[in-house]
């Protein structure tokens, strides 16, 4: 231990009053051990399980931005959904339980939630993109996704070009790839903080059409009232795939175990059961359904 650390924590004049050098050494050794023990017991509750670093003992802590059904939403005081079930499989492999933390999407996509030690893994239907991979490690893709345009039925549109040419009011979820995609096509959507706020804007006539991940839109259309009013006007095949995210260079074993879980779940049928539980019948090859099809 550096001298300054010992002086900060030990009353040295008391040691000097001890006449026997042997007693001084024994007391000093005892104090050093006590300080090390206190440091180990207090503060950080983290642990290493099967080589994976966890910020909380006995838990795999995940970050997401609620609500984002069918991937994650709160029901009956509990966070549930497709991603939650998948990360539960990782937690089970580690012999721990999952603890879900709700955090702004911006802190997820920049890696700041991970860097701040807020969570071990980020979930939430987050697309694998080069700019994100620069700041975070990512799992193998676990979901193939497309974007969908959800519009009022009476509009009769079938493309983004229709939205643009007719100057329709377009809504999007802030900081998402769907928003980036339509902006890249020259549109200026109105941003909403989360997916349900975006849907409410369509329901309350604040916008005419919205862009959102296909599985999310398909989940909304399970509601008879929404199905009666709205339709998927177009599917935008952006080639997106979702991944689970980790602090850059910090937790390679957790990345490895997560990849194992994804592969095992697809091989043993667990992935399909989770998909059909939250989204619907899984298309052949695991890709998102084509426009107009019903999963």
C-alpha positions as CSV (number, residue, x, y, z in Angstrom):
1,X,0.0,0.0,0.0
2,X,1.4,3.5,-0.8
3,X,2.6,5.5,2.1
4,X,0.0,8.3,1.6
5,X,-2.8,5.7,1.7
6,X,-1.6,4.3,5.0
7,X,-1.1,7.7,6.5
8,X,-4.7,8.7,5.5
9,X,-6.2,5.7,7.2
10,X,-3.8,4.9,10.2
11,X,-3.0,7.2,13.2
12,X,0.8,6.9,12.9
13,X,1.8,8.5,16.3
14,X,-0.1,5.7,18.0
15,X,2.1,3.2,16.2
16,X,5.3,5.1,17.1
17,X,4.4,4.8,20.8
18,X,4.6,1.0,20.5
19,X,8.1,0.1,21.8
20,X,8.5,-3.3,20.0
21,X,9.2,-3.3,16.3
22,X,7.5,-6.7,16.1
23,X,4.3,-5.2,17.6
24,X,4.4,-2.3,15.1
25,X,4.7,-4.7,12.2
26,X,1.9,-6.9,13.5
27,X,-0.5,-4.0,14.1
28,X,0.3,-2.5,10.7
29,X,-0.3,-5.8,9.0
30,X,-3.6,-6.2,10.8
31,X,-4.7,-2.7,9.8
32,X,-3.8,-3.2,6.1
33,X,-5.8,-6.5,6.1
34,X,-8.8,-4.7,7.8
35,X,-8.7,-1.9,5.2
36,X,-8.6,-4.3,2.3
37,X,-11.5,-6.3,3.8
38,X,-13.6,-3.1,4.2
39,X,-12.9,-2.1,0.6
40,X,-14.0,-5.5,-0.6
41,X,-17.2,-5.5,1.4
42,X,-18.3,-1.9,0.8
43,X,-19.2,0.1,-2.3
44,X,-19.2,-1.9,-5.4
45,X,-21.5,-5.0,-5.3
46,X,-20.2,-6.4,-8.6
47,X,-19.1,-9.9,-9.3
48,X,-17.5,-12.1,-11.9
49,X,-19.6,-15.1,-13.0
50,X,-18.2,-17.6,-15.5
51,X,-15.7,-14.9,-16.6
52,X,-18.5,-12.4,-17.2
53,X,-18.3,-9.1,-15.2
54,X,-21.6,-8.1,-13.5
55,X,-22.2,-4.7,-11.9
56,X,-24.5,-6.2,-9.3
57,X,-24.0,-9.5,-7.5
58,X,-26.6,-12.1,-8.4
59,X,-28.0,-10.0,-11.3
60,X,-27.6,-9.4,-15.0
61,X,-28.5,-5.7,-15.3
62,X,-30.0,-4.6,-18.6
63,X,-30.8,-1.1,-19.9
64,X,-33.7,-0.3,-22.1
65,X,-36.0,2.6,-22.9
66,X,-39.7,2.0,-22.0
67,X,-42.1,1.4,-23.5
68,X,-41.2,-0.4,-26.7
69,X,-43.7,-3.3,-27.2
70,X,-43.4,-6.1,-28.1
71,X,-39.7,-5.9,-27.2
72,X,-40.2,-4.5,-23.7
73,X,-43.0,-2.9,-21.8
74,X,-44.3,-2.8,-18.3
75,X,-47.3,-4.9,-17.4
76,X,-48.5,-5.5,-13.9
77,X,-45.4,-3.8,-12.4
78,X,-43.1,-6.1,-14.3
79,X,-41.1,-5.5,-17.5
80,X,-41.8,-8.1,-20.1
81,X,-41.3,-8.6,-23.9
82,X,-39.3,-10.3,-26.6
83,X,-35.9,-8.8,-25.6
84,X,-36.6,-9.4,-21.9
85,X,-37.2,-13.1,-22.6
86,X,-34.0,-13.3,-24.7
87,X,-31.8,-11.6,-22.0
88,X,-33.5,-13.9,-19.4
89,X,-31.9,-16.8,-21.2
90,X,-28.5,-15.1,-20.8
91,X,-29.1,-14.5,-17.1
92,X,-30.2,-18.1,-16.7
93,X,-27.0,-19.4,-18.3
94,X,-25.1,-17.3,-15.7
95,X,-27.2,-18.6,-12.9
96,X,-28.5,-15.1,-12.0
97,X,-31.7,-13.1,-12.5
98,X,-32.3,-10.1,-14.9
99,X,-32.7,-6.6,-13.5
100,X,-34.2,-4.1,-16.0
101,X,-33.3,-0.4,-15.8
102,X,-35.3,2.2,-17.8
103,X,-33.0,4.8,-19.3
104,X,-33.2,7.4,-22.1
105,X,-32.6,6.0,-25.5
106,X,-29.8,8.5,-26.1
107,X,-27.8,7.0,-23.2
108,X,-28.2,3.6,-24.8
109,X,-27.2,4.3,-28.4
110,X,-24.1,6.3,-27.3
111,X,-22.9,3.7,-24.8
112,X,-22.9,6.2,-21.9
113,X,-25.2,4.0,-19.8
114,X,-22.8,1.2,-20.1
115,X,-19.7,3.4,-19.5
116,X,-21.3,4.8,-16.4
117,X,-21.8,1.3,-15.0
118,X,-25.5,1.6,-15.1
119,X,-26.0,-1.8,-16.7
120,X,-24.2,-4.9,-18.1
121,X,-26.1,-5.2,-21.4
122,X,-28.3,-2.9,-23.5
123,X,-31.4,-4.3,-25.2
124,X,-34.3,-2.6,-26.9
125,X,-34.5,-3.4,-30.6
126,X,-31.3,-1.4,-31.2
127,X,-30.0,-1.7,-34.8
128,X,-26.4,-2.7,-35.5
129,X,-24.8,0.4,-37.1
130,X,-21.1,1.2,-37.7
131,X,-21.3,4.4,-35.6
132,X,-22.6,2.5,-32.6
133,X,-20.0,-0.3,-33.0
134,X,-17.3,2.3,-32.7
135,X,-18.4,3.0,-29.1
136,X,-19.8,-0.4,-27.9
137,X,-19.3,-4.1,-28.4
138,X,-22.3,-5.9,-29.9
139,X,-23.6,-9.5,-30.0
140,X,-24.4,-11.5,-33.1
141,X,-27.6,-10.3,-34.7
142,X,-30.6,-11.7,-32.9
143,X,-33.4,-10.2,-35.0
144,X,-33.9,-9.2,-38.7
145,X,-36.0,-6.1,-38.9
146,X,-37.6,-3.7,-41.4
147,X,-39.4,-0.4,-41.0
148,X,-43.1,0.1,-41.6
149,X,-45.2,3.1,-42.5
150,X,-48.4,3.0,-40.5
151,X,-51.1,5.3,-41.9
152,X,-54.7,6.1,-41.7
153,X,-56.7,3.8,-44.0
154,X,-58.5,6.5,-45.9
155,X,-55.2,8.1,-47.1
156,X,-54.6,5.4,-49.8
157,X,-50.8,5.8,-49.7
158,X,-48.3,3.1,-50.5
159,X,-44.9,4.7,-50.3
160,X,-42.7,7.4,-48.8
161,X,-42.9,9.2,-52.1
162,X,-46.7,9.5,-51.5
163,X,-46.1,11.0,-48.1
164,X,-43.6,13.5,-49.6
165,X,-45.6,14.5,-52.7
166,X,-48.9,15.0,-50.7
167,X,-47.1,16.8,-47.9
168,X,-48.6,14.5,-45.3
169,X,-47.6,14.9,-41.6
170,X,-45.1,12.2,-40.8
171,X,-44.2,11.1,-37.2
172,X,-41.1,9.2,-36.0
173,X,-39.5,8.1,-32.8
174,X,-36.5,10.3,-31.8
175,X,-33.0,9.0,-32.3
176,X,-34.1,5.9,-34.2
177,X,-32.9,4.4,-37.4
178,X,-36.5,4.8,-38.8
179,X,-36.2,8.5,-38.2
180,X,-32.7,8.6,-39.8
181,X,-34.0,6.7,-42.8
182,X,-36.9,9.0,-43.6
183,X,-34.7,12.1,-43.1
184,X,-32.3,10.5,-45.5
185,X,-35.1,10.5,-48.1
186,X,-35.7,14.2,-47.7
187,X,-38.6,14.2,-45.2
188,X,-38.8,16.2,-42.0
189,X,-40.7,14.1,-39.5
190,X,-42.1,15.3,-36.2
191,X,-40.1,13.5,-33.4
192,X,-41.7,11.8,-30.4
193,X,-39.8,10.6,-27.3
194,X,-41.0,7.0,-27.4
195,X,-43.0,4.6,-29.6
196,X,-46.3,4.9,-27.7
197,X,-46.2,8.7,-27.8
198,X,-45.7,8.4,-31.6
199,X,-48.7,6.1,-31.8
200,X,-50.8,8.4,-29.7
201,X,-50.0,11.2,-32.1
202,X,-51.4,9.2,-35.0
203,X,-54.5,8.3,-32.9
204,X,-55.1,12.0,-32.0
205,X,-54.6,13.3,-35.5
206,X,-51.4,15.1,-34.8
207,X,-49.8,13.3,-37.7
208,X,-51.1,11.4,-40.7
209,X,-48.5,8.6,-40.9
210,X,-45.7,7.3,-38.7
211,X,-42.5,5.2,-39.3
212,X,-41.6,2.5,-36.8
213,X,-40.1,-1.0,-36.6
214,X,-42.3,-3.5,-38.3
215,X,-42.7,-5.8,-35.2
216,X,-43.7,-2.9,-33.1
217,X,-46.4,-1.8,-35.7
218,X,-47.6,-5.4,-36.1
219,X,-48.0,-5.6,-32.3
220,X,-50.1,-2.4,-32.3
221,X,-52.4,-3.8,-34.9
222,X,-53.4,-6.6,-32.5
223,X,-55.6,-3.9,-31.0
224,X,-58.9,-4.1,-32.8
225,X,-59.5,-0.3,-32.6
226,X,-56.1,0.5,-34.2
227,X,-56.6,-2.2,-36.8
228,X,-59.9,-0.7,-37.8
229,X,-58.4,2.8,-38.3
230,X,-54.8,2.2,-39.5
231,X,-53.0,0.0,-42.0
232,X,-49.4,-0.7,-43.0
233,X,-49.0,1.4,-46.1
234,X,-45.5,0.2,-46.9
235,X,-42.6,-1.8,-45.6
236,X,-39.2,-0.1,-45.9
237,X,-36.5,-2.8,-46.3
238,X,-33.5,-1.1,-44.7
239,X,-31.6,-4.3,-44.0
240,X,-31.6,-3.7,-40.3
241,X,-30.6,-6.3,-37.7
242,X,-30.8,-5.9,-33.9
243,X,-28.0,-6.7,-31.5
244,X,-27.4,-6.7,-27.7
245,X,-24.8,-4.1,-26.6
246,X,-21.9,-4.1,-24.1
247,X,-19.3,-1.7,-22.8
248,X,-16.5,-1.5,-25.3
249,X,-13.6,-3.9,-24.6
250,X,-14.8,-4.5,-21.1
251,X,-16.8,-7.7,-21.0
252,X,-15.7,-10.1,-23.8
253,X,-16.9,-13.2,-21.9
254,X,-20.5,-11.8,-21.6
255,X,-20.5,-11.1,-25.3
256,X,-19.4,-14.6,-25.9
257,X,-22.0,-16.1,-23.6
258,X,-24.7,-14.0,-25.2
259,X,-23.8,-15.2,-28.7
260,X,-23.9,-18.8,-27.4
261,X,-27.4,-18.2,-26.0
262,X,-28.6,-16.7,-29.3
263,X,-27.3,-19.7,-31.3
264,X,-28.6,-22.3,-28.9
265,X,-32.0,-20.7,-28.7
266,X,-32.4,-20.8,-32.5
267,X,-31.1,-24.4,-32.6
268,X,-33.4,-25.8,-29.9
269,X,-36.6,-24.0,-30.8
270,X,-36.6,-21.6,-27.8
271,X,-36.1,-18.6,-30.1
272,X,-39.2,-19.5,-32.2
273,X,-41.3,-19.9,-29.2
274,X,-40.3,-16.5,-27.9
275,X,-40.9,-14.9,-31.3
276,X,-44.4,-16.4,-31.7
277,X,-45.3,-15.5,-28.1
278,X,-44.6,-11.8,-28.7
279,X,-44.8,-11.2,-32.4
280,X,-46.6,-14.0,-34.3
281,X,-45.7,-16.9,-36.6
282,X,-42.1,-16.6,-37.5
283,X,-41.5,-16.3,-41.3
284,X,-39.2,-18.8,-43.0
285,X,-35.5,-17.8,-42.6
286,X,-36.4,-15.6,-39.6
287,X,-36.7,-12.4,-41.7
288,X,-39.5,-9.9,-41.3
289,X,-42.6,-10.6,-43.3
290,X,-43.1,-9.0,-46.7
291,X,-45.5,-6.0,-47.0
292,X,-49.1,-7.0,-46.7
293,X,-48.4,-10.4,-45.1
294,X,-49.7,-11.3,-41.6
295,X,-47.2,-12.8,-39.1
